[in-house]
Amino acid sequence: MTLPDVPTDALGFAAGMLTTIAFVPQVYRIVKTRSAHDISWLMFGLFSLGIVLWLWYGLRTSALPVILANIVTLTLAVTILCLKWRYGRDSLPHPWRRRWSRPANPGSKP
Amino acid sequence: MTLPDVPTDALGFAAGMLTTIAFVPQVYRIVKTRSAHDISWLMFGLFSLGIVLWLWYGLRTSALPVILANIVTLTLAVTILCLKWRYGRDSLPHPWRRRWSRPANPGSKP
């Protein structure tokens, strides 16, 4: 007798879904706040590179779920890198950074 | 004749390494800048939940590399959630957020 492997597959599917869609709220947050300077270039750079390798691995092993999940994750991770480039100008001094990302400052003193 | 599968394994190993260590520079950045308000709670929450499921999947399939990589990733993702709790007080009004996370403000006017 063999144990049914459907629950294990479902587990892997749910895990893959969660670690993929997790990036959506980060994209949404950056777009909404127009601020990304707390986001690490290196984190999303290394992560994107890792996802490229996972994609390559999926193509080598002809694993369609791995390929599809990593295409979506790569798209989202690269979107975050683009948003970081747009809204995370770290080279600017601190007070400018906010002014740069927020045209109106409702909390400013007269 | 079968093709050697070592390169494919090496690919998977490198991919897993990169998507795991990627979180280290994000932890470092938050600790260094004492700021995490651009980090999305939902991203790291969903991601951590996904990693718990991957860990469970690894235990079910007795895949030691999956277990080990996900223990490390979970530790780092939960660390980021703790740092977000410490340095990303979104409920505070904007000027307070910075003061809260930076005891001294070198750019303040007299």
Backbone of each chain as ProteinMPNN parsed JSONL, in Angstrom:
{"seq_chain_A": "MTLPDVPTDALGFAAGMLTTIAFVPQVYRIVKTRSAHDISWLMFGLFSLGIVLWLWYGLRTSALPVILANIVTLTLAVTILCLKWRYGRDSLPHPWRRRWSRPANPGSKP", "coords_chain_A": {"N_chain_A": [[0.842, -1.216, 0.0], [0.535, 2.163, -0.878], [0.95, 5.481, 0.302], [-1.342, 8.108, -0.471], [-0.209, 10.65, -2.668], [-1.29, 13.08, -3.132], [-1.967, 15.112, -1.145], [0.658, 15.998, -0.495], [1.528, 17.044, -2.918], [-0.357, 19.065, -3.169], [0.422, 20.606, -1.045], [2.957, 21.477, -1.884], [2.103, 22.947, -4.083], [0.503, 24.94, -2.91], [2.468, 26.158, -1.337], [4.238, 27.137, -3.309], [2.507, 28.905, -4.613], [2.031, 30.814, -2.564], [4.676, 31.846, -2.014], [5.076, 33.048, -4.396], [2.924, 34.89, -4.997], [3.326, 36.557, -2.871], [4.941, 38.727, -3.507], [3.333, 40.597, -4.728], [1.849, 42.386, -2.876], [4.075, 43.904, -2.063], [4.887, 45.242, -4.374], [2.546, 46.739, -4.761], [2.575, 48.324, -2.431], [4.882, 49.939, -2.783], [4.197, 51.364, -5.111], [1.936, 52.725, -4.185], [2.902, 54.287, -1.985], [4.955, 55.584, -3.192], [7.599, 55.235, -2.488], [10.673, 53.651, -1.934], [12.98, 53.379, -0.562], [13.778, 51.813, 1.614], [13.987, 49.336, 0.633], [16.16, 46.731, -0.275], [18.59, 46.843, -2.764], [20.396, 44.788, -3.255], [19.138, 42.558, -2.122], [16.84, 42.109, -3.816], [18.156, 41.949, -6.222], [19.929, 39.703, -5.97], [17.964, 37.827, -5.441], [16.437, 37.864, -7.805], [18.354, 36.913, -9.593], [18.709, 34.357, -8.555], [16.157, 33.359, -9.111], [16.215, 33.346, -11.879], [18.032, 31.262, -12.232], [16.505, 29.175, -11.08], [14.494, 29.07, -12.951], [15.881, 28.269, -15.215], [16.693, 25.796, -14.254], [14.169, 24.595, -14.082], [13.52, 24.5, -16.813], [15.498, 22.756, -17.736], [14.772, 20.423, -16.374], [12.311, 20.054, -17.352], [10.061, 20.856, -15.864], [7.044, 22.019, -15.632], [5.39, 23.437, -13.643], [7.415, 24.626, -12.08], [8.669, 26.237, -13.973], [6.563, 28.039, -14.749], [5.811, 29.247, -12.245], [8.215, 30.519, -11.606], [8.531, 32.31, -13.714], [6.498, 34.142, -13.194], [7.295, 35.038, -10.607], [9.808, 36.132, -11.228], [9.064, 38.244, -12.92], [7.68, 39.87, -11.089], [9.713, 40.396, -9.188], [11.592, 41.752, -10.764], [10.041, 43.935, -11.428], [9.898, 45.154, -8.906], [12.59, 45.866, -8.638], [12.755, 47.775, -10.698], [10.963, 49.669, -9.672], [12.329, 50.355, -7.379], [14.493, 51.626, -8.502], [13.169, 53.793, -9.543], [11.868, 55.014, -7.304], [13.597, 54.965, -5.126], [15.84, 56.677, -4.482], [18.769, 56.677, -3.175], [21.062, 58.164, -3.179], [20.468, 60.758, -2.843], [20.324, 63.422, -0.406], [18.863, 63.067, 2.889], [16.39, 64.748, 3.534], [15.558, 65.476, 0.999], [14.888, 63.149, -0.243], [12.303, 62.392, 0.569], [10.815, 64.579, -0.332], [11.22, 64.331, -2.974], [9.863, 61.972, -3.543], [7.32, 62.503, -2.681], [5.176, 64.746, -3.865], [3.447, 66.674, -2.597], [3.549, 67.828, 0.75], [1.779, 67.146, 3.39], [2.253, 67.477, 6.097], [3.899, 69.637, 6.578], [5.338, 72.536, 8.149], [4.258, 75.994, 8.395]], "CA_chain_A": [[0.0, 0.0, 0.0], [1.279, 3.439, -0.883], [0.18, 6.641, 0.764], [-1.655, 9.019, -1.589], [0.706, 11.803, -2.631], [-2.012, 14.313, -3.489], [-1.769, 16.182, -0.16], [2.019, 16.526, -0.612], [1.522, 17.891, -4.119], [-1.159, 20.247, -2.85], [1.285, 21.364, -0.145], [3.945, 22.127, -2.737], [1.393, 23.91, -4.925], [0.139, 26.075, -2.04], [3.729, 26.812, -0.96], [4.689, 27.868, -4.489], [1.565, 30.01, -4.812], [2.266, 31.848, -1.545], [5.974, 32.515, -2.182], [5.021, 33.805, -5.656], [2.029, 36.057, -4.884], [3.817, 37.407, -1.767], [5.573, 39.935, -4.036], [2.305, 41.538, -5.194], [1.638, 43.497, -1.939], [5.251, 44.778, -2.008], [4.763, 46.106, -5.56], [1.431, 47.653, -4.481], [2.986, 49.285, -1.409], [5.83, 50.919, -3.347], [3.45, 52.211, -6.038], [1.038, 53.561, -3.392], [3.64, 55.258, -1.161], [6.008, 56.171, -4.035], [8.838, 55.201, -1.718], [11.274, 52.305, -1.938], [14.384, 53.431, -0.142], [14.095, 50.763, 2.597], [14.148, 48.087, -0.123], [17.572, 46.478, -0.58], [18.955, 46.486, -4.15], [21.094, 43.506, -3.251], [18.181, 41.484, -1.876], [16.035, 41.789, -5.004], [19.1, 41.574, -7.275], [20.325, 38.3, -5.755], [16.759, 37.015, -5.546], [16.11, 37.751, -9.238], [19.372, 36.032, -10.179], [18.34, 33.012, -8.103], [14.942, 32.944, -9.828], [16.661, 33.015, -13.244], [18.606, 29.91, -12.153], [15.387, 28.24, -10.87], [13.803, 28.986, -14.241], [16.795, 27.451, -16.021], [16.556, 24.452, -13.664], [12.852, 24.114, -14.501], [13.593, 24.199, -18.24], [16.338, 21.555, -17.836], [14.061, 19.237, -15.866], [10.968, 20.094, -17.978], [9.051, 20.946, -14.805], [6.19, 23.153, -15.997], [5.024, 24.316, -12.512], [8.612, 25.396, -11.694], [8.853, 27.254, -15.024], [5.505, 29.056, -14.664], [5.916, 29.993, -10.981], [9.396, 31.376, -11.617], [8.311, 33.416, -14.662], [5.698, 35.141, -12.465], [8.131, 35.613, -9.536], [10.842, 36.966, -11.85], [8.393, 39.466, -13.382], [7.402, 40.702, -9.916], [10.983, 40.827, -8.581], [12.187, 42.76, -11.653], [9.185, 45.122, -11.249], [10.342, 45.803, -7.66], [13.883, 46.503, -8.946], [12.444, 48.987, -11.492], [10.344, 50.631, -8.757], [13.418, 50.805, -6.502], [15.263, 52.57, -9.32], [12.322, 54.977, -9.711], [11.444, 55.644, -6.047], [14.507, 54.725, -3.997], [17.076, 57.421, -4.743], [19.537, 56.738, -1.935], [22.186, 59.079, -3.262], [19.987, 62.081, -2.437], [20.329, 63.588, 1.047], [17.619, 62.579, 3.467], [15.132, 65.512, 3.384], [15.19, 65.517, -0.415], [14.348, 61.859, -0.639], [10.86, 62.43, 0.782], [10.223, 65.596, -1.199], [11.321, 63.735, -4.299], [8.867, 60.922, -3.747], [5.983, 62.997, -2.351], [5.076, 66.132, -4.347], [2.862, 67.527, -1.568], [3.853, 67.389, 2.106], [0.683, 67.657, 4.212], [2.666, 67.71, 7.484], [4.905, 70.703, 6.652], [5.0, 73.727, 8.957], [4.249, 77.199, 7.55]], "C_chain_A": [[0.872, 1.259, 0.0], [0.36, 4.572, -0.414], [-0.148, 7.544, -0.422], [-0.753, 10.258, -1.509], [0.022, 13.116, -3.018], [-1.826, 15.405, -2.428], [-0.372, 16.805, -0.251], [2.125, 17.453, -1.821], [0.775, 19.197, -3.86], [-0.361, 21.197, -1.961], [2.318, 22.156, -0.951], [3.314, 23.212, -3.598], [1.043, 25.164, -4.117], [1.385, 26.869, -1.64], [4.23, 27.689, -2.103], [3.826, 29.088, -4.781], [1.873, 31.164, -3.857], [3.585, 32.588, -1.755], [6.045, 33.288, -3.509], [4.164, 35.064, -5.499], [2.447, 37.017, -3.768], [4.384, 38.735, -2.275], [4.562, 40.996, -4.49], [2.07, 42.678, -4.182], [2.846, 44.432, -1.806], [5.239, 45.747, -3.196], [3.698, 47.176, -5.283], [1.858, 48.742, -3.492], [3.915, 50.366, -1.971], [5.094, 51.89, -4.266], [2.579, 53.198, -5.264], [1.794, 54.658, -2.642], [4.675, 56.032, -1.961], [7.346, 56.232, -3.305], [9.375, 53.769, -1.668], [12.666, 52.327, -1.342], [14.755, 52.457, 0.967], [14.292, 49.398, 1.931], [15.63, 47.933, -0.477], [17.754, 46.06, -2.045], [19.475, 45.062, -4.197], [20.131, 42.351, -3.011], [17.456, 41.103, -3.165], [16.902, 41.447, -6.221], [19.482, 40.105, -7.169], [19.124, 37.371, -5.934], [16.384, 36.787, -7.012], [17.076, 36.799, -9.944], [19.069, 34.572, -9.81], [17.131, 32.474, -8.855], [15.271, 32.586, -11.286], [17.238, 31.589, -13.255], [17.525, 28.852, -11.922], [14.628, 27.995, -12.171], [14.582, 28.067, -15.184], [16.699, 25.977, -15.583], [15.235, 23.815, -14.104], [12.829, 23.72, -15.965], [14.396, 22.909, -18.472], [15.568, 20.288, -17.466], [12.643, 19.135, -16.438], [9.841, 20.108, -16.95], [8.21, 22.201, -15.017], [5.784, 24.031, -14.795], [6.194, 25.207, -12.075], [8.824, 26.538, -12.687], [7.838, 28.393, -14.851], [5.625, 29.914, -13.403], [7.095, 30.967, -11.026], [9.32, 32.498, -12.645], [7.537, 34.537, -13.949], [6.559, 35.834, -11.398], [9.188, 36.55, -10.111], [10.248, 38.299, -12.311], [8.165, 40.418, -12.201], [8.689, 41.242, -9.283], [11.655, 41.908, -9.432], [11.367, 44.058, -11.583], [9.614, 45.886, -9.995], [11.692, 46.494, -7.878], [13.678, 47.797, -9.735], [11.848, 50.074, -10.592], [11.379, 51.196, -7.788], [14.254, 51.86, -7.237], [14.495, 53.897, -9.424], [12.11, 55.742, -8.392], [12.418, 55.475, -4.879], [15.851, 55.382, -4.159], [17.877, 57.631, -3.455], [20.661, 57.751, -1.973], [21.773, 60.495, -2.858], [20.053, 62.219, -0.92], [18.924, 63.352, 1.61], [16.364, 63.443, 3.269], [14.631, 65.551, 1.944], [14.472, 64.27, -0.855], [12.838, 61.86, -0.55], [10.182, 63.393, -0.181], [10.153, 65.076, -2.63], [10.172, 62.76, -4.555], [7.452, 61.373, -3.412], [5.852, 64.463, -2.756], [4.495, 67.075, -3.292], [3.196, 66.956, -0.199], [2.799, 67.954, 3.058], [1.102, 67.992, 5.641], [3.64, 68.86, 7.642], [4.394, 71.891, 7.459], [5.049, 74.976, 8.072], [5.569, 77.995, 7.675]], "O_chain_A": [[1.815, 1.386, 0.781], [-0.835, 4.596, -0.705], [0.697, 7.727, -1.298], [-0.558, 10.834, -0.439], [0.683, 14.137, -3.208], [-1.547, 16.546, -2.796], [-0.232, 18.018, -0.099], [2.74, 18.517, -1.747], [1.205, 20.277, -4.267], [-0.448, 22.418, -2.095], [2.52, 23.349, -0.724], [3.91, 24.266, -3.818], [1.254, 26.29, -4.568], [1.361, 28.1, -1.61], [4.6, 28.844, -1.892], [4.326, 30.154, -5.142], [1.964, 32.322, -4.263], [3.622, 33.816, -1.685], [6.961, 34.084, -3.72], [4.606, 36.167, -5.822], [1.981, 38.156, -3.72], [4.325, 39.747, -1.577], [4.913, 42.169, -4.618], [2.088, 43.841, -4.584], [2.686, 45.607, -1.479], [5.545, 46.929, -3.04], [3.915, 48.362, -5.534], [1.551, 49.919, -3.677], [3.758, 51.55, -1.674], [5.332, 53.097, -4.214], [2.488, 54.369, -5.633], [1.385, 55.819, -2.657], [5.219, 57.025, -1.476], [8.123, 57.169, -3.486], [8.644, 52.816, -1.399], [13.457, 51.413, -1.577], [15.941, 52.282, 1.244], [14.706, 48.433, 2.574], [16.273, 48.884, -0.921], [17.171, 45.08, -2.509], [19.074, 44.249, -5.03], [20.273, 41.287, -3.614], [17.448, 39.939, -3.563], [16.457, 40.751, -7.134], [19.379, 39.353, -8.138], [19.24, 36.282, -6.497], [16.056, 35.67, -7.413], [16.673, 35.988, -10.778], [19.163, 33.676, -10.648], [17.074, 31.293, -9.197], [14.695, 31.659, -11.855], [16.967, 30.809, -14.168], [17.597, 27.761, -12.487], [14.183, 26.883, -12.457], [14.01, 27.207, -15.855], [16.635, 25.06, -16.402], [15.195, 22.635, -14.456], [12.2, 22.728, -16.334], [14.021, 22.077, -19.297], [15.676, 19.249, -18.117], [11.873, 18.25, -16.063], [8.808, 19.464, -17.131], [8.608, 23.301, -14.635], [5.826, 25.256, -14.907], [6.007, 26.378, -11.746], [9.123, 27.665, -12.293], [8.212, 29.565, -14.812], [5.553, 31.142, -13.467], [6.993, 32.097, -10.548], [9.969, 33.531, -12.478], [7.868, 35.716, -14.077], [6.558, 37.061, -11.294], [9.441, 37.623, -9.564], [10.853, 39.354, -12.118], [8.423, 41.617, -12.301], [8.748, 42.406, -8.889], [12.217, 42.864, -8.898], [11.927, 45.151, -11.668], [9.686, 47.115, -10.009], [11.916, 47.588, -7.359], [14.345, 48.799, -9.474], [12.181, 51.252, -10.728], [11.318, 52.368, -7.419], [14.665, 52.861, -6.65], [15.088, 54.976, -9.397], [12.166, 56.972, -8.371], [12.078, 55.818, -3.747], [16.888, 54.74, -3.997], [17.692, 58.619, -2.744], [21.166, 58.16, -0.927], [22.625, 61.334, -2.566], [19.858, 61.233, -0.21], [17.931, 63.429, 0.886], [15.338, 62.9, 2.86], [13.428, 65.648, 1.699], [13.583, 64.3, -1.706], [12.155, 61.394, -1.462], [9.141, 63.093, -0.765], [9.207, 65.326, -3.377], [9.591, 62.732, -5.64], [6.485, 60.719, -3.802], [6.365, 65.338, -2.06], [5.012, 68.178, -3.113], [3.136, 65.743, 0.0], [2.903, 69.102, 3.488], [0.387, 68.717, 6.333], [4.17, 69.058, 8.735], [3.205, 72.21, 7.458], [5.805, 75.011, 7.101], [5.727, 79.033, 7.032]]}, "seq_chain_B": "MTLPDVPTDALGFAAGMLTTIAFVPQVYRIVKTRSAHDISWLMFGLFSLGIVLWLWYGLRTSALPVILANIVTLTLAVTILCLKWRYGRDSLPHPWRRRWSRPANPGSKP", "coords_chain_B": {"N_chain_B": [[23.336, 5.829, -23.34], [23.367, 8.212, -20.775], [22.82, 11.638, -20.004], [24.972, 13.481, -17.859], [23.718, 14.416, -14.664], [24.726, 16.216, -12.956], [25.362, 19.039, -13.504], [22.723, 20.093, -13.584], [21.847, 19.608, -10.978], [23.701, 21.194, -9.667], [22.878, 23.629, -10.597], [20.327, 23.872, -9.426], [21.17, 23.882, -6.781], [22.74, 26.234, -6.653], [20.74, 28.083, -7.315], [18.975, 27.789, -5.125], [20.678, 28.587, -3.061], [21.117, 31.309, -3.722], [18.454, 32.428, -3.628], [18.042, 32.122, -0.986], [20.17, 33.37, 0.534], [19.728, 35.926, -0.325], [18.085, 37.366, 1.384], [19.685, 38.278, 3.432], [21.138, 40.804, 2.859], [18.879, 42.5, 2.997], [18.057, 42.337, 5.675], [20.378, 43.403, 6.832], [20.312, 45.999, 5.735], [17.988, 47.141, 6.912], [18.676, 47.059, 9.629], [20.915, 48.728, 9.613], [19.925, 51.223, 8.63], [17.85, 51.618, 10.337], [15.222, 51.701, 9.541], [12.161, 50.623, 8.205], [9.833, 51.125, 6.902], [9.065, 51.002, 4.219], [8.885, 48.391, 3.684], [6.748, 45.676, 3.005], [4.338, 44.381, 5.155], [2.552, 42.371, 4.419], [3.832, 41.145, 2.254], [6.137, 39.871, 3.443], [4.842, 38.403, 5.355], [3.094, 36.637, 3.917], [5.081, 35.384, 2.452], [6.627, 34.146, 4.457], [4.732, 32.343, 5.435], [4.404, 30.763, 3.152], [6.978, 29.665, 3.085], [6.928, 28.126, 5.403], [5.133, 26.177, 4.55], [6.688, 25.074, 2.446], [8.724, 23.989, 3.968], [7.348, 22.064, 5.411], [6.563, 20.501, 3.233], [9.117, 19.646, 2.457], [9.779, 18.081, 4.681], [7.822, 16.078, 4.49], [8.582, 14.871, 2.077], [11.06, 14.067, 2.718], [13.296, 15.585, 1.921], [16.281, 16.716, 2.393], [17.913, 19.019, 1.519], [15.857, 20.852, 0.833], [14.592, 21.132, 3.3], [16.66, 22.236, 4.945], [17.399, 24.638, 3.522], [14.97, 26.02, 3.668], [14.631, 26.354, 6.408], [16.625, 28.189, 6.99], [15.817, 30.356, 5.308], [13.283, 30.892, 6.411], [14.008, 31.745, 8.981], [15.366, 34.129, 8.348], [13.308, 35.581, 7.03], [11.413, 35.84, 9.083], [12.947, 37.313, 10.829], [13.061, 39.729, 9.388], [10.359, 40.433, 9.547], [10.189, 40.897, 12.31], [11.936, 43.066, 12.499], [10.549, 44.871, 10.941], [8.374, 45.293, 12.576], [9.68, 46.561, 14.641], [10.952, 48.808, 13.436], [9.209, 49.935, 11.588], [6.902, 51.635, 12.0], [3.965, 52.272, 10.891], [1.615, 53.42, 11.689], [2.135, 55.734, 12.95], [2.265, 59.315, 12.507], [3.815, 60.889, 9.658], [6.259, 62.642, 10.145], [7.013, 61.792, 12.677], [7.735, 59.178, 12.38], [10.324, 59.044, 11.361], [11.731, 60.326, 13.408], [11.301, 58.615, 15.456], [12.692, 56.355, 14.625], [15.235, 57.296, 14.397], [17.26, 58.398, 16.79], [18.971, 60.685, 16.981], [18.898, 63.625, 15.012], [20.676, 64.682, 12.52], [20.227, 66.548, 10.551], [18.525, 68.536, 11.46], [17.036, 71.776, 11.921], [18.09, 74.712, 13.805]], "CA_chain_B": [[24.107, 6.871, -22.636], [22.57, 9.259, -20.133], [23.544, 12.884, -19.744], [25.225, 13.644, -16.422], [22.777, 15.397, -14.106], [25.416, 17.078, -11.985], [25.13, 20.471, -13.738], [21.353, 20.449, -13.203], [21.841, 19.668, -9.516], [24.485, 22.372, -9.286], [22.001, 24.751, -10.935], [19.333, 23.924, -8.35], [21.866, 24.237, -5.544], [23.084, 27.661, -6.759], [19.477, 28.825, -7.273], [18.511, 27.748, -3.739], [21.607, 29.407, -2.269], [20.861, 32.723, -4.019], [17.145, 32.874, -3.13], [18.093, 32.067, 0.482], [21.047, 34.416, 1.087], [19.227, 37.232, -0.784], [17.434, 38.079, 2.481], [20.699, 38.83, 4.346], [21.321, 42.259, 2.691], [17.69, 43.244, 3.437], [18.177, 42.408, 7.142], [21.48, 44.335, 7.093], [19.882, 47.362, 5.406], [17.032, 47.639, 7.916], [19.414, 47.27, 10.88], [21.814, 49.877, 9.415], [19.176, 52.474, 8.465], [16.79, 51.634, 11.362], [13.976, 52.07, 8.879], [11.568, 49.493, 7.475], [8.429, 51.381, 6.57], [8.746, 50.661, 2.829], [8.742, 46.93, 3.633], [5.339, 45.286, 3.115], [3.978, 43.324, 6.114], [1.865, 41.29, 3.717], [4.799, 40.38, 1.474], [6.949, 38.972, 4.259], [3.908, 37.507, 6.033], [2.719, 35.582, 2.968], [6.301, 34.661, 2.094], [6.962, 33.271, 5.597], [3.73, 31.273, 5.435], [4.791, 29.894, 2.042], [8.2, 28.941, 3.467], [6.492, 27.095, 6.363], [4.58, 25.088, 3.74], [7.818, 24.426, 1.766], [9.421, 23.226, 5.001], [6.456, 20.926, 5.634], [6.723, 19.706, 2.008], [10.448, 19.031, 2.552], [9.715, 17.036, 5.715], [7.0, 15.006, 3.914], [9.307, 14.168, 1.009], [12.398, 13.779, 3.269], [14.295, 16.259, 1.09], [17.125, 17.48, 3.324], [18.262, 20.374, 1.046], [14.653, 21.692, 0.923], [14.386, 21.402, 4.732], [17.702, 23.141, 5.436], [17.278, 25.953, 2.869], [13.778, 26.721, 4.138], [14.836, 26.757, 7.811], [17.421, 29.432, 6.925], [14.975, 31.409, 4.726], [12.247, 31.241, 7.384], [14.667, 32.522, 10.038], [15.635, 35.47, 7.816], [12.033, 36.264, 6.753], [10.817, 36.191, 10.376], [13.785, 38.413, 11.333], [12.601, 40.941, 8.696], [9.053, 40.778, 10.14], [10.479, 41.476, 13.633], [12.546, 44.382, 12.257], [9.45, 45.711, 10.446], [7.6, 45.63, 13.783], [10.515, 47.47, 15.427], [11.358, 50.034, 12.724], [8.304, 50.349, 10.504], [5.634, 52.049, 12.615], [3.194, 53.001, 9.881], [0.467, 54.1, 12.271], [2.58, 57.049, 13.394], [2.302, 60.283, 11.413], [5.076, 60.807, 8.944], [7.483, 63.192, 10.74], [7.349, 61.002, 13.863], [8.301, 57.898, 11.986], [11.772, 59.211, 11.247], [12.285, 60.666, 14.711], [11.173, 57.367, 16.205], [13.71, 55.386, 14.244], [16.566, 57.92, 14.478], [17.301, 59.221, 18.004], [19.595, 61.979, 16.675], [18.603, 64.094, 13.666], [21.775, 65.595, 12.175], [19.805, 67.546, 9.581], [17.514, 69.422, 12.034], [17.378, 73.207, 11.983], [18.085, 75.19, 15.198]], "C_chain_B": [[23.173, 7.918, -22.018], [23.441, 10.487, -19.881], [23.808, 13.012, -18.234], [24.294, 14.708, -15.834], [23.423, 16.306, -13.064], [25.212, 18.57, -12.267], [23.731, 20.926, -13.328], [21.23, 20.55, -11.682], [22.56, 20.914, -9.017], [23.662, 23.639, -9.51], [20.961, 24.953, -9.823], [19.958, 24.368, -7.038], [22.186, 25.738, -5.519], [21.826, 28.53, -6.653], [18.96, 28.915, -5.837], [19.359, 28.616, -2.826], [21.273, 30.891, -2.439], [19.531, 33.209, -3.435], [17.069, 32.792, -1.599], [18.926, 33.223, 1.043], [20.611, 35.822, 0.682], [18.642, 38.052, 0.371], [18.425, 38.738, 3.448], [20.906, 40.34, 4.128], [20.101, 43.093, 3.095], [17.69, 43.404, 4.958], [19.224, 43.469, 7.494], [21.039, 45.781, 6.86], [18.951, 47.947, 6.467], [17.758, 47.954, 9.225], [20.269, 48.541, 10.771], [21.039, 51.192, 9.383], [18.118, 52.675, 9.558], [15.448, 52.064, 10.775], [13.455, 50.902, 8.053], [10.177, 49.814, 6.976], [8.067, 51.175, 5.104], [8.562, 49.151, 2.634], [7.262, 46.589, 3.832], [5.164, 44.13, 4.12], [3.466, 42.103, 5.372], [2.849, 40.467, 2.888], [5.529, 39.373, 2.35], [6.089, 38.003, 5.082], [3.536, 36.326, 5.146], [3.931, 34.715, 2.617], [6.685, 33.673, 3.204], [6.015, 32.079, 5.667], [4.051, 30.255, 4.326], [6.009, 29.046, 2.387], [7.883, 27.836, 4.492], [5.935, 25.889, 5.6], [5.677, 24.346, 2.971], [8.578, 23.52, 2.726], [8.653, 21.927, 5.276], [6.564, 19.946, 4.45], [8.061, 18.951, 2.031], [10.469, 17.889, 3.557], [8.936, 15.825, 5.192], [7.788, 14.165, 2.915], [10.73, 13.798, 1.434], [13.52, 14.371, 2.415], [15.12, 17.203, 1.965], [17.514, 18.87, 2.805], [17.081, 21.348, 1.155], [14.415, 22.1, 2.384], [15.379, 22.462, 5.218], [17.569, 24.551, 4.854], [16.087, 26.728, 3.43], [13.837, 27.097, 5.612], [15.586, 28.093, 7.824], [16.551, 30.587, 6.412], [13.903, 31.859, 5.716], [12.816, 32.104, 8.508], [14.869, 33.973, 9.583], [14.334, 36.248, 7.579], [11.349, 36.692, 8.056], [11.62, 37.325, 11.035], [13.334, 39.73, 10.704], [11.244, 41.381, 9.255], [9.254, 41.431, 11.513], [11.049, 42.889, 13.478], [11.497, 45.371, 11.743], [8.604, 46.18, 11.645], [8.347, 46.692, 14.591], [10.714, 48.824, 14.74], [10.382, 50.522, 11.662], [6.93, 50.754, 10.987], [4.815, 52.917, 11.672], [2.04, 53.792, 10.466], [0.839, 55.498, 12.764], [2.537, 58.033, 12.23], [3.723, 60.407, 10.87], [6.311, 61.398, 9.631], [7.959, 62.387, 11.949], [8.087, 59.736, 13.516], [9.821, 57.958, 11.96], [12.406, 59.452, 12.616], [12.337, 59.409, 15.596], [12.339, 56.42, 15.917], [15.121, 55.965, 14.305], [16.619, 58.837, 15.688], [17.898, 60.62, 17.753], [19.258, 62.348, 15.241], [19.637, 65.123, 13.252], [21.36, 66.716, 11.23], [18.806, 68.559, 10.142], [18.001, 70.862, 12.115], [17.308, 73.691, 13.433], [16.782, 75.923, 15.554]], "O_chain_B": [[22.287, 8.44, -22.695], [24.632, 10.381, -19.588], [22.94, 12.679, -17.427], [24.101, 15.769, -16.428], [22.74, 17.068, -12.38], [24.909, 19.314, -11.334], [23.568, 22.019, -12.787], [20.59, 21.464, -11.164], [22.113, 21.593, -8.093], [23.732, 24.59, -8.732], [20.751, 26.069, -9.35], [19.36, 25.129, -6.277], [21.947, 26.424, -4.525], [21.832, 29.571, -5.995], [18.555, 29.986, -5.385], [18.845, 29.293, -1.935], [21.158, 31.634, -1.464], [19.476, 34.273, -2.819], [16.144, 33.328, -0.99], [18.466, 33.964, 1.911], [21.063, 36.804, 1.27], [18.692, 39.282, 0.349], [18.057, 39.644, 4.195], [20.859, 41.1, 5.096], [20.245, 44.25, 3.488], [17.364, 44.474, 5.472], [18.988, 44.326, 8.346], [21.337, 46.671, 7.657], [19.102, 49.1, 6.871], [17.497, 48.979, 9.856], [20.34, 49.331, 11.713], [21.435, 52.165, 10.025], [17.558, 53.763, 9.693], [14.645, 52.714, 11.445], [14.199, 50.273, 7.301], [9.408, 48.907, 6.657], [6.884, 51.171, 4.764], [8.143, 48.694, 1.571], [6.605, 47.141, 4.715], [5.75, 43.059, 3.965], [3.868, 40.97, 5.637], [2.731, 39.244, 2.816], [5.547, 38.178, 2.055], [6.545, 36.924, 5.459], [3.642, 35.17, 5.553], [3.831, 33.494, 2.499], [7.022, 32.52, 2.934], [6.436, 30.952, 5.925], [3.977, 29.046, 4.54], [6.078, 27.868, 2.037], [8.479, 26.76, 4.462], [6.215, 24.739, 5.941], [5.617, 23.123, 2.848], [9.019, 22.432, 2.357], [9.235, 20.846, 5.36], [6.646, 18.732, 4.638], [8.128, 17.775, 1.674], [11.096, 16.856, 3.321], [9.334, 14.683, 5.419], [7.691, 12.938, 2.892], [11.512, 13.284, 0.634], [14.56, 13.743, 2.213], [14.716, 18.332, 2.241], [17.455, 19.83, 3.573], [17.258, 22.511, 1.517], [14.083, 23.25, 2.673], [14.988, 23.459, 5.826], [17.619, 25.538, 5.587], [16.171, 27.938, 3.643], [13.176, 28.046, 6.035], [15.234, 29.008, 8.568], [16.542, 31.667, 7.002], [13.639, 33.053, 5.851], [12.189, 33.073, 8.935], [14.585, 34.915, 10.322], [14.26, 37.437, 7.89], [10.773, 37.778, 8.128], [11.054, 38.184, 11.711], [13.233, 40.742, 11.399], [11.006, 42.577, 9.419], [8.574, 42.403, 11.845], [10.692, 43.796, 14.231], [11.544, 46.558, 12.064], [8.18, 47.334, 11.699], [7.737, 47.603, 15.152], [10.651, 49.867, 15.391], [10.707, 51.44, 10.908], [5.915, 50.29, 10.468], [4.953, 54.14, 11.657], [1.535, 54.721, 9.835], [-0.032, 56.343, 12.971], [2.75, 57.637, 11.084], [4.697, 60.07, 11.544], [7.335, 60.718, 9.701], [9.158, 62.307, 12.216], [8.953, 59.276, 14.26], [10.51, 57.067, 12.457], [13.448, 58.888, 12.952], [13.277, 59.189, 16.359], [12.891, 55.783, 16.814], [16.098, 55.217, 14.268], [16.085, 59.945, 15.639], [17.382, 61.617, 18.26], [19.319, 61.502, 14.349], [19.508, 66.301, 13.583], [22.058, 67.724, 11.118], [18.28, 69.371, 9.381], [19.179, 71.138, 12.339], [16.541, 73.136, 14.22], [16.622, 76.384, 16.684]]}, "name": "protein", "num_of_chains": 2, "seq": "MTLPDVPTDALGFAAGMLTTIAFVPQVYRIVKTRSAHDISWLMFGLFSLGIVLWLWYGLRTSALPVILANIVTLTLAVTILCLKWRYGRDSLPHPWRRRWSRPANPGSKPMTLPDVPTDALGFAAGMLTTIAFVPQVYRIVKTRSAHDISWLMFGLFSLGIVLWLWYGLRTSALPVILANIVTLTLAVTILCLKWRYGRDSLPHPWRRRWSRPANPGSKP"}
